[in-house]
């Protein structure tokens, strides 16, 4: 089964909008889905919240200095 990936671009939004948008997107994520977030800085505080909520993530630095974070339910 292919992973259904939703994409959310929060680059350039002022705090706390990136966090709020990510939490909203995760709350409507279908079972077995994943969220790919594009963000202008690495959101270290988000990682602790994701861990507490049972999510796993993979962060990649992009050539333009931004970051892509793939978030999914931990197995």
Order of alpha helices (4+ residues) and beta strands (2+ residues): beta-alpha-beta-alpha-beta-beta
